[in-house]
Amino acid sequence: MHKSVPSFKEVVRDIGISLTQVDDSKASQIGLIAMAGSRKDISIEKYLLFSIGTRRIATAITGITEVGDMPKVTRLPNVPSWVMGIANIHNEIISVIDLERFMNWKSNTTHVLDKMVVLGGNDLKVAIGISSIIGTYNRTIDQESSENRATGKEFEDQFFRDTMVVGKQEFQIFESMLLLAHKKFISCDA
């Protein structure tokens, strides 16, 4: 008796399942990308992974216009403590904020924020100070289900609604576009 030849989609699915069981984030990504290409209910979203102090954060690359070293920041008087100042980035004056202070995260140490991520688009841009750039990650988004891992902190949960594990590290997913539309940010409230 002849065994039937599996379809391409079945082969890709089997490879993807095998790769997701491997403890290697690169191999897992390859398998997930192959699976996403063969299924209509899965899409891929690319994330930037970075840290602010000991917090590991991921944000969708679609909301980022630039990543790099922190430029010279000019401090401004009479602004909330979370506004670090302004910087000239490619002949454009952009506000620079300390996300840790904006979120009211308690920390016993002051973190060096010598890198930046510029969020936004043509109308509004803001740079957030970060400690380090960890890398990028392709995450499959199963459109039929989505996890919600709220922290229980009402203000923070507006911006961080989910987490993801890359390798063995957990990253909070930062919804950066919500920051740019938030009333605290727009009105520059303390």
C-alpha positions in Angstrom: 0.0 0.0 0.0 1.3 3.4 -0.9 1.4 6.1 1.7 -0.1 9.4 0.4 2.3 12.3 -0.1 1.6 15.1 2.4 0.6 18.5 0.9 3.0 21.4 1.1 0.9 23.0 3.8 1.0 19.8 5.9 4.8 19.7 5.5 5.2 23.3 6.5 2.9 22.8 9.5 4.8 19.8 10.7 8.1 21.6 10.4 6.7 24.6 12.2 5.4 22.4 15.0 8.8 20.7 15.3 10.6 24.0 15.4 8.4 25.5 18.0 9.4 22.6 20.3 13.1 23.5 19.9 14.6 25.8 22.6 16.0 28.1 20.0 14.2 31.4 19.3 15.7 31.7 15.8 14.6 28.2 14.8 11.2 28.9 16.3 10.8 32.1 14.3 11.7 30.3 11.1 9.0 27.7 11.8 6.4 30.3 12.8 7.1 32.4 9.7 6.7 29.3 7.5 3.4 28.4 9.3 2.2 32.0 8.9 2.8 31.8 5.2 0.6 28.8 4.8 -2.3 29.9 7.0 -4.7 32.7 6.5 -5.5 33.2 10.2 -1.9 33.9 11.2 0.1 37.1 10.4 3.6 38.2 11.5 4.4 41.4 13.4 7.9 42.6 13.9 8.9 44.0 17.3 11.9 46.0 18.6 13.1 44.5 21.9 14.8 47.0 24.3 15.3 47.6 28.0 14.8 50.4 30.4 16.8 49.5 33.5 15.8 45.9 34.3 12.4 46.1 32.4 12.4 44.2 29.1 10.0 45.9 26.6 8.8 45.1 23.1 7.0 47.5 20.7 5.8 47.0 17.2 8.2 48.4 14.6 5.4 49.9 12.7 5.2 52.7 15.3 9.0 53.5 15.2 10.6 56.0 13.0 14.2 55.7 14.3 16.4 53.9 16.8 19.9 55.0 17.9 22.2 56.8 20.4 20.7 59.5 22.5 21.5 62.9 21.0 22.3 66.0 23.2 19.1 66.8 25.1 18.3 70.4 26.0 16.4 70.6 29.3 13.3 72.7 29.5 11.9 74.7 32.5 8.5 74.1 34.0 7.8 70.7 32.4 6.9 67.5 34.2 9.8 65.3 35.5 9.1 62.7 32.8 10.0 65.2 30.1 13.8 65.0 29.7 13.8 67.9 27.2 14.1 68.3 23.5 16.6 67.2 20.9 17.5 68.1 17.3 17.2 64.9 15.3 17.8 65.4 11.6 16.9 69.1 11.8 13.6 68.2 13.6 13.0 69.3 17.2 11.6 66.3 19.1 10.5 65.9 22.7 12.4 63.3 24.7 10.7 61.5 27.6 11.6 59.2 30.4 9.1 56.4 30.1 9.9 55.1 33.6 8.9 58.4 35.1 5.9 58.8 32.8 4.6 55.4 34.0 5.5 56.2 37.7 7.6 53.0 37.9 9.3 52.9 41.3 13.0 52.3 41.0 15.8 52.5 43.6 18.4 53.3 41.0 18.7 55.9 38.2 19.2 54.2 34.9 21.4 55.4 32.1 19.3 56.2 29.1 21.9 56.6 26.4 19.9 55.1 23.6 16.6 56.3 22.1 13.6 55.0 20.2 11.7 57.6 18.2 7.9 56.9 18.0 5.3 58.4 15.8 4.8 59.5 12.3 4.7 62.7 10.2 2.5 64.8 12.5 3.9 63.8 16.0 7.2 62.3 17.1 8.6 61.7 20.5 11.8 60.0 21.6 11.9 57.7 24.6 15.1 57.2 26.4 16.1 53.5 26.7 19.0 51.6 28.4 19.8 49.1 25.6 18.6 47.8 22.3 18.3 44.0 22.5 17.2 43.1 19.0 14.1 42.4 16.9 11.6 39.6 17.0 9.0 38.3 14.6 5.9 37.3 16.4 3.0 35.4 14.9 -0.4 36.9 15.6 -3.1 34.3 15.6 -6.1 36.4 14.6 -8.5 34.0 16.3 -7.1 34.4 19.8 -5.1 37.0 21.8 -3.8 36.7 25.3 -4.3 39.6 27.7 -1.9 39.8 30.6 -2.8 42.9 32.5 -0.6 43.9 35.4 -3.4 45.0 37.6 -2.1 48.6 37.5 -4.8 50.6 35.8 -2.6 53.4 34.3 0.1 51.0 33.2 -2.4 48.5 31.7 -3.5 51.2 29.2 -0.1 50.8 27.5 1.1 47.3 28.4 -1.7 44.8 27.6 0.3 41.7 26.8 3.6 40.0 27.2 5.7 37.7 25.0 8.5 35.3 25.7 11.6 35.5 23.5 14.2 32.8 24.3 13.6 32.6 28.1 13.0 36.3 28.7 9.6 37.8 29.1 9.0 41.2 27.4 6.1 43.5 28.1 4.4 44.6 24.9 4.3 48.4 24.8 1.4 49.9 22.7 3.4 53.0 21.7 0.7 54.7 19.7 -1.5 54.8 22.8 1.1 56.9 24.5 1.0 59.5 21.7 -2.8 59.8 22.1 -2.9 59.8 25.9 -4.2 62.9 27.6 -1.3 62.9 30.1 1.1 63.0 27.2 -0.8 65.5 25.1 -1.4 68.0 27.9 2.0 67.4 29.4 0.5 66.8 32.9 2.7 65.8 35.8 
